[in-house]
Amino acid sequence: MRTIVFLSAAAMTLAGCQTPMPQSVVDSQRPASDSVKREYVDALRGTIKPGNFVKAEISSVVLLDPEKQIYVYCTRTAERAYPNWSYIGLSLEQNMIMGLAKNDYRCHDKRLRYYDFPELRNMKS
């Protein structure tokens, strides 16, 4: 019983370490450009089965690090076999994808705006 209580407390503590995006970052939101969308679709082409997504959305792009000009955005998708949202967070530097994180906690921030992403949903091979 002590072990369960300890593990639960540890999990809550770790969950508390993941802070949402600062308000200044959220205030910098702008819709993803066509080039950002195109680069994302091109990066996935050949790695996933076309037509696999039943829902696809892309978030606004936000300025994460003004000094280094690092921008971030998220995508969320639902597949036929797995209807719940799956999240991917991406970072951009000089308009190129520099990193990604599956299920990035920042993608769950309620202040982040999401838009329909038909380019991904309708992707051809």
C-alpha positions in Angstrom: 0.0 0.0 0.0 2.9 2.4 0.8 4.4 1.7 -2.6 1.1 2.6 -4.4 0.9 5.9 -2.4 4.5 6.7 -3.1 4.2 6.0 -6.8 1.1 8.0 -7.1 2.7 11.0 -5.3 5.8 10.7 -7.5 3.7 10.7 -10.6 1.7 13.8 -9.5 5.0 15.6 -8.7 6.5 14.8 -12.1 3.3 15.9 -13.8 3.5 19.2 -12.0 7.0 19.8 -13.5 5.5 20.1 -16.9 4.4 23.7 -17.1 2.2 25.0 -19.9 3.6 27.5 -22.4 4.2 31.0 -21.0 1.5 33.5 -22.0 4.0 35.5 -24.1 4.6 32.4 -26.2 0.8 31.8 -26.6 0.3 35.4 -27.6 2.7 34.9 -30.5 0.4 32.4 -32.2 -0.1 32.6 -36.0 -1.6 30.0 -38.3 0.8 27.6 -40.0 1.9 28.8 -43.4 1.4 26.7 -46.6 5.2 26.0 -46.6 5.1 24.7 -43.0 2.2 22.4 -43.9 3.9 21.2 -47.2 7.2 20.4 -45.4 5.3 18.4 -42.7 3.4 16.4 -45.3 6.5 15.8 -47.4 8.4 14.6 -44.3 5.7 12.0 -43.6 5.3 10.9 -47.3 6.4 7.3 -47.6 6.5 6.7 -43.9 2.7 6.4 -43.3 -0.1 4.8 -45.3 -1.9 7.5 -47.3 -5.6 7.9 -46.2 -4.8 6.5 -42.8 -5.9 9.6 -40.9 -9.6 10.2 -40.3 -8.9 13.5 -38.5 -5.9 15.8 -38.8 -5.3 19.2 -37.3 -2.3 21.6 -37.1 -1.8 24.1 -34.4 -0.7 27.7 -34.7 3.0 28.3 -34.9 4.4 30.0 -31.8 7.7 31.7 -31.1 9.4 29.7 -28.4 12.8 31.3 -28.3 13.0 34.9 -29.7 16.8 35.0 -29.5 17.4 31.9 -31.5 14.2 32.4 -33.7 12.9 28.9 -32.7 9.3 28.3 -33.5 7.1 25.4 -32.5 3.8 23.9 -33.6 1.9 20.7 -33.1 -0.2 18.3 -35.1 -2.9 16.0 -33.8 -4.2 13.1 -35.8 -6.7 10.3 -35.4 -6.4 7.1 -37.4 -9.0 4.5 -38.4 -7.4 1.9 -36.1 -6.8 4.4 -33.2 -9.6 7.0 -33.1 -8.1 9.0 -30.1 -5.9 12.1 -30.8 -2.2 11.5 -31.2 0.0 14.5 -30.8 3.4 15.5 -32.2 5.3 18.7 -31.3 7.8 20.1 -33.8 10.4 22.8 -33.6 11.5 25.0 -36.5 14.6 26.9 -37.0 15.0 28.9 -40.3 11.8 27.3 -41.5 13.3 23.8 -41.3 12.1 21.0 -38.9 14.8 20.6 -36.3 13.1 18.3 -33.9 10.0 16.5 -32.9 8.4 14.9 -29.8 5.6 12.5 -29.8 2.9 13.4 -27.3 4.6 16.7 -26.4 2.8 18.0 -23.3 2.8 21.5 -24.7 0.5 20.3 -27.5 -2.3 19.8 -24.9 -2.3 23.4 -23.8 -5.9 24.6 -24.1 -4.8 28.1 -25.3 -3.2 26.6 -28.4 -5.4 27.0 -31.5 -5.8 24.1 -33.9 -7.0 24.2 -37.5 -8.2 21.6 -39.9 -5.3 20.0 -41.8 -6.8 18.5 -45.0 -3.4 18.4 -46.7 -2.3 15.7 -44.3 -5.7 13.9 -44.2 -5.8 13.7 -48.0 -2.1 13.0 -48.5 -1.3 10.8 -51.5 1.8 8.5 -51.7 
